Amino acid sequence: MVRRRLGASRVKTPTVTDTGADPGGAGRSRTARLRAAFARGLRGLLAPDGLPAGASAELESALGDIGREALTGGPGRMRRVRVQVAAAPPKILDWMSTQVVEHPAVVYDVAGVEALASRQKKSIGAAVGALQLALVGAATASTLEGGPILAVAIDGVVGQVAAVVHGVCDWYDTGSYLVRRLDRLGLPADVGEVRRLTNAALMSKGQTVDQRMLARSTEFRLIRRWAGLGLVDALPFGSSLGKEAVRAAERIDRTDLAGILAVLRFEPGHR
């Protein structure tokens, strides 16, 4: 009788089996969804409406890994990301300089530049909005290292990337308009000259292109300005981004392009 009771007890005792359940699975799944949403938003940011497909490919090549790096653990993560953001623009401008000479945007007046810049700005604003939704997820994803603090840090990275993308759009619009104006005036210019004139048009402060901005160091200063801007600068409201190309186009219209090309060509060590 005792044996039967013990046997019955053994039969009724639940056996622990491997059901495949993972206590941390839900958290990991949420983090995976966050990463996917962030990656989609970043791809949209790097392919703004109004840039040629090749430019978007160059942006993704230079900046596409930044989202993954930002969401990956490890010391010095944000510093590594910011270094990448700062290093990307010169590579992009190497490609963009040839692009605007060989295939400039169809912009023949300041109104055309303004319309193109507006399309780009709206597209970038929409992509930043999608990334902000992903950051809300980062703040609530308990399994994501850093939680809300990491979300704020990534928020700054998003702003820097958006500022660089805005800068590249301004450069493309300005360079394209400059090439169209030079062609109309019968003034041939090589890739290097167009690059320096575009930098000067964007960095000048007065009504015309400042000859002092023809210095080779101007491009470094321009890129540093892009990388130094943040998220508030990148958002549609209260932003000065997206307007620089229009101001630069107005300066180009008021500038003696033949004269400033001559200044550039007669400087020591131009070739």
N, C-alpha and C positions, 0 to 999 in steps of 0.2 A: 504493500500500500504506500509505503513511504517512497519506494522507487517510482511508482506511477506518478506521484505528486511532483517529484523532482523532474521527471521526464516532461510532464505537462508544463512545468515552469520553464524548462528549457525551450520548449516549442513556442511558448508565448513571448519569450524574450525577444525584442526587436533586434534585428541584425543591421549593423551600420554598413551600408553599401556605397560604392562610388557612383554617384548620380551625375557626375560631371559638373556639379554646381561649383561656382567660384565665388567666394564671399566678396572678392574685390572686382568681380566682373562688371557689375553695374557702373562702378566708378570709372573703370577702364574704358567701357563703352562710351560713357559721356565724354571723357577726354578725347577719344578717337573722333567723336562727332565734332567736338570743338576744333580739333586740328583740321579736320576736313573743311569745316565752314571757314576757318581762317585762311586756308589755302585757296579756296574758291574766291574769297574776297580779295586776296592779294593778287591772284591772276587777273581779276577784273580791274584792279588798280593799275596793273602794269600793261594793260591794253586799252588805254583811253580812246574814246571815239575821236576821230580826227587825226590820229597818227597813222602813218603807213604800217602795214603788217610787219615789215622788216624792223621798224623801230620798236614795236612791241616785243618782237623776238629778242632784240638786243637788250631791252629792259629786263625781260624775264631771265635771260642768260646772266645778266649782271646782278640782279636783285632777287631772283626767284627763290633762292635758298634761305633768304632772310627770315621768312615766316617760320620755317622748320627750325632754324637755329634759335629763334626767339622762344619757341615753345619747348626747347630741349634743355634739360637740367644741366647743371655744372657751374662751377665758379667762373666769373668773368663773362657770362653769357651776353649781357647787354653791351658790354664794351666791345666784344667781338662783332656784334651786329652793327654797331655804330661805325666801326672801322670799315666794314664792308660797304655800308651806305656811302661813306665818304670816298671810298676808292672806286666806286662804280661810274660816276659821271664822266671822267676822262675817257674811259673805254667807250662809253656810249657816244660821246662827241667825236671820237675818231671815225665811227661809222656815219654819224649824222652829218658831218661836214661834207662828205662825198655825196650823201643822199640829197642834200639841198641844192648842190651844184648840178647833179645829173637829173634829179626828179623833184624839183621844188613843188610845194603845194600850189594849188590854183588860187593864188591871192594876188590881185592886181591893184588893190587900193586898201586904205586903212579900214574901210568898212568890211572888206573881205577878211582881213586879219582879225578884226573884232568878232565876226561871226564864227570863225574857226576856233578862236580862243574860248568863246562862250560854250561851244559844243564840248570842248575838252574839259572845261571847268565843271560842267554839269556831270559829265561821265565820271570824273575823279571824285566829285562829291558823293555820287551814288555808291561808288566802290568803298569809300571811306565809311559811309553809313553801314554797309554790310559788315565791314570789319569791326565797327563798334558793337554790333550785335554779337559778334563772336567774342568780343572782350567782356561783354556782360556774362557770357557763359564762363569765361575764365575766372571771373570774380566769384562764381558760385560753385565751380568744380572743385570739390574738396580733394580730389586725387591729383590735381595739377599743382606741381611744386610752387609754392609762393602765394597761391590764391590771389586775393585782391591786390597785393603788392606787385605781383608779377603782371597782373592785368594793367596796372598803371604804368609799369615800365614798358610793356609792349605798346601801350597807348602812345608813348613818346616815340617809339620806333616807327609806328604807323604814320605819325605826323612827319617824321623825317623822310620816309619813303615817299609820301604824298608830295612833300615839298620838292623832292628831286624830280618826280614825275612831272609836276607842274613846270619846273624849270626847264626840263627837256622839251616840253610842249612849247614853252615860250621861245626857246632857242630855235626849234624847228620852224615855227611861224615867222620869227624875225629873219632867220637865215633865208627862208624861201622868198619872203618879200624883198629882201636885199638883192637876191639873185635876179628876181623879176625886174627890179628897177635898173640894175646894171645892164641887163640884156636890152631893156628899152632904150637906154642911153648909149648902147654900143660900146660898153666898157667891159672888156674881158677881164676876169679875175680867176686866179687859181684857188684850189681848195684851202690852202693855208691863208690866203688873203681874206677869203670869205669868212673863215673861222674867226680871224682876229677882228674883222670889221663887225661881225655879229656880236662878239663879246663886247666890243666897245659900245655898240648901239644899246645893248642891254644895261651896261654899267654906267653910262653917262647920266648926268643929272640935269643938264641944261636943255635948251631947245634943239640943239644940234649935237651930232656925234663929237665928243671931246677927243681931240688928237692924243691927249695924254693917256686915254684909255686903250690906245693901240699897243701898249706895252704887253709883253708876253705874260707878265704876272697877273694881268687882268682876269684871265681864265681861272686861275687859282682862286682869286678873290670871289669870282662869280660862283664857283662851285662851293666854296666855303659858305657863302650866303645861303645857297640851297640847303646844304646839309645842316645848317644852324637853325633853320626854321622848325617850328613844331606843329602840333595838331591844330591849334586854333588858327594858325596861318593857312592850314590846308583846307579847312572847312569853308563851305560857300559863304556863310555869313561873316561879315567883317574881314574878309580876306583881301589882301592886295595881290595875291597870286592870280594869274590869268589875265592881268592887266598890263604886265610889263611889255608884252609883245606889241600891244597897241601903242604904248608910249614910245617904244623903240622905232616902230614904223613911222610915227610922226617925226621923230628925229631924223630918220633916213630921208624923208621927203624934204626936210629943210636943210640938208647937208649938201655941200658941193662934193659929190662922190668922186669926181675926177680929181679934184684937189686933194682929198684925203687919201685916195689911192696913191697919188704921187708922193705924199708925205711918207706913206708906209713903204713904198718901194725904194725910196732914197735913203732910208735909215741904214746905218752901218750894220752889216751882217744880215741883211734882209734875206738873201738867198742862202 
